[in-house]
Amino acid sequence: MTAETEAPCGQHRRGSRSVEGHDVPSAEHARIRLAQCSPLHVRESCLAGGLSQQDLEALDRLTFSRRRAHLGEPLYEAGQAFGQLYAVGSGTFKSCVTLADGRQQVTGFHLPGELLGLDGVGTGTYASGAIALEDSEVCVIPYANLRDASSAGAEVQGAIARLMSREIVRAHSLMLMLGSMNAEERLAAFLLSFSSRMKARGFSPTEFHLRMSREEIGSFLGMKLETVSRTFSSLVQKRLLDVNKRHVRIVDLQQLQSALAR
């Protein structure tokens, strides 16, 4: 099946550019092509994973729609007007900002069940952009709908607050840990965080494929590319990891956790 026949709502790909050998649309054409499709409820949406039964019942009155993003496509860009949150249904995204010298700084990686776009709530514009690291799908959540539903009742308001706060707490906790760590501890913390997030979604916590590059990992962890590669090699030599390009197997999860605790 071609990319055009896979595109949602019969939209076609136009205005494309090349990213790592893949032909992907520009940001403007991506927004046009990623049109909203048929509505769906919370129980069948990207948000269902990890929510309590009580929260599912509270949020089930809401309806969302799905959008697809191909490898390298921007879901939204830094400075763009905020109006929607996005829950990752499948695939992986990175959030990033462009620094004054033109370099890209990665500020996070987002897996299925996690929210994108929270940094736009306070200012009315997205502080960072979001780019697909593989062919992915998101649930589109109009923020106005959340506000309306929140004002309709305390149960819905509480469920929405818990949904948003879990993302803030996760990101904040990891960044606090990274502040005083050496290179090996930073990489171990990153892999353990990735492991726990995979486990929470029903996937293997010890074997997974990293969709982000070593350079992107380094940008997020504040490490040079050479340091990231050297640190991966060190963990392999200590028999804590098996690494084949981007495929990672944690050989000894307990020892990796112990290395972080030292």
C-alpha positions, -999 to 999 in steps of 0.1 A, spaced: 0 0 0 14 34 -8 18 63 16 -10 82 -1 -35 54 2 -26 51 39 -31 88 46 -62 95 68 -95 109 53 -83 105 18 -57 133 20 -27 132 -2 9 140 5 22 172 -12 51 197 -7 74 170 5 111 171 16 137 144 22 145 132 58 169 103 61 160 90 27 122 93 34 100 117 15 80 137 41 57 168 39 66 202 51 50 214 83 23 233 65 13 204 43 16 180 72 -11 201 90 -33 200 60 -28 163 53 -33 153 89 -69 161 89 -93 151 117 -111 119 110 -140 100 126 -145 107 164 -137 80 190 -142 77 227 -117 74 255 -121 37 259 -109 32 223 -85 61 222 -48 67 230 -57 78 265 -71 46 278 -38 31 289 -29 37 325 -61 54 335 -82 41 364 -117 28 359 -131 59 376 -112 82 353 -122 62 322 -158 66 332 -154 103 338 -137 110 305 -158 87 284 -181 115 274 -153 131 255 -146 123 218 -113 127 200 -100 121 165 -69 105 151 -41 119 130 -11 102 114 24 115 112 51 99 90 88 97 99 103 132 102 70 151 100 64 180 125 32 175 144 34 212 154 62 238 157 76 260 184 58 293 184 27 279 167 -6 289 183 -18 264 209 -52 249 206 -48 211 210 -31 185 230 -20 152 214 -19 118 229 5 93 213 -15 63 201 14 45 183 50 54 174 74 78 190 79 116 189 107 139 201 100 174 213 127 200 205 136 237 203 160 255 180 187 274 199 199 309 189 229 294 171 207 272 150 213 239 169 184 217 178 179 209 215 159 178 223 137 183 253 119 150 255 108 117 239 72 106 239 58 71 237 22 56 233 -2 69 259 18 101 267 7 136 261 23 162 237 17 200 237 14 207 275 40 235 271 14 255 252 -12 257 279 2 286 299 13 310 271 -10 301 242 18 290 219 38 258 218 72 263 235 87 234 216 80 215 184 72 178 180 85 156 153 77 119 145 107 95 149 88 68 130 54 65 113 31 73 142 -5 81 151 -19 105 177 -53 114 192 -61 150 188 -76 166 219 -90 201 214 -82 220 246 -114 239 245 -133 206 248 -112 197 279 -121 230 295 -158 226 287 -158 190 301 -139 201 331 -164 228 340 -192 203 336 -183 183 368 -157 177 395 -151 141 384 -141 151 349 -120 179 362 -101 156 385 -95 130 358 -81 157 334 -59 171 361 -44 136 369 -40 130 332 -19 161 327 0 160 360 14 125 354 32 138 323 46 168 341 57 147 371 74 121 348 94 147 329 103 167 360 115 137 379 138 126 352 153 160 347 159 164 385 178 130 385 199 140 355 211 172 371 239 157 393 248 125 374 279 115 355 276 102 319 271 66 328 244 74 354 226 97 329 224 70 303 214 44 329 186 67 341 174 73 306 173 35 298 156 27 331 130 54 325 124 41 290 122 5 304 95 15 330 75 34 304 76 4 281 65 -19 309 36 3 318 23 -1 282 25 -39 283 58 -42 263 90 -58 274 109 -37 300 143 -53 290 143 -54 252 133 -26 230 142 -6 199 153 30 204 138 51 176 160 81 185 196 84 173 226 85 196 229 122 187 193 129 198 199 110 231 230 131 237 211 163 230 185 153 256 210 141 282 234 170 277 262 147 264 283 148 232 277 121 206 311 105 213 303 103 250 270 86 244 286 60 221 315 55 246 290 51 275 269 26 256 301 6 250 311 8 287 277 -6 298 281 -34 272 315 -43 285 302 -44 320 276 -69 307 247 -48 317 235 -43 281 235 -60 247 233 -34 219 229 -39 182 226 -5 166 194 9 180 182 -24 195 189 -26 232 185 -55 256 190 -49 293 210 -80 304 207 -73 341 180 -49 351 188 -51 388 225 -43 382 217 -14 360 195 0 387 223 -6 412 247 13 390 223 43 391 220 40 429 257 43 436 
